[in-house]
C-alpha cells in the first residue's frame, strides 16, 4: 500500500520521453489537446463506466462522452 510520501502531489507531463512536474493548467491543456487530436484524426471513441459509481458520476461520464467526445458509445457493467 502506498504511503503518504509515495503519492504524487503534482501532475507530471512527458517531454522527450522524460516525465517532469507541471502545473495543473499545463497538464489539463495537454490532456485536452490529446483528446482533440485523436478526435480530429477520426479516432473511434467510447466510454465505459462502472456500476459501483454513483448515478451522478455515471451521468457526468455519459454527458462527457456525448458532449465532449461526440459519441453515443457509452457502456457499463450494470447488466451483469
N, C-alpha and C positions, 0 to 999 in steps of 0.2 A: 504494500500500500504506500502511496506517495506521501511524503511528509510535507509540511508547510514550505520547507526550503527547496523542495524539488518541483514546485508548481511554477508555471510561467505567470509572470505578473505584467508582462508587456507583450504585444504581438511581435511576431518575427516575420520578416519577408526574405525572399531568396533573391540575391544578386550574384550573378556569375557562379551559381551553384553553391553559394555560401549563405547561411542564414545570418541575419543581422537584426537587432532590435529596431522597431519602427513605431511611429505614433499610431494611434487608433485610426485617425483620419487617413493616413497613408495606407494602412493595411486594408481598411474598408474600401478605399478607392481602387486598390489593386484587385480586390475580390470582385467588385462591381465591373471593372474593366474586363476581367476574365469571363464573367457571365456574358457581358456584351459581345466580346469577341467570339465566344462559342456560338451565340445566337446569330451573329452576323454571318458566320460561316455556314449556317444552316444545320447546326447540331440538333439532333433529336433530343428532347428533354423530357423528363418525367420526374415525379417526386413520390417517395414512399414515406408514409407516416406511420406512427406507432399506435397501437390500440391502447397502450398504457398511458399515453399522453392525455392531457385534458381535452375536452371538447374545444375549448378556446384555442389551444395550441394547434390542434388539428385544423380548425377553421383558418387560423393565420397561415398555416402551411399551404392549404389549398388556395387561399387568396393570393399568396406569394406566387404559387405556380401559375395561376391563371393570369394575374395582372403583370407581374414582373417577368416571368419566363414565357408567357403566351402559350401555355399548354393546358390541355384538359386532362393530361395523363397523370392522374393522382390516384394512388392506390394505398392500401393499408392492410394489415393482417387482422382486421376486425372480424372477418368472416371465418377465421379458423377456430 
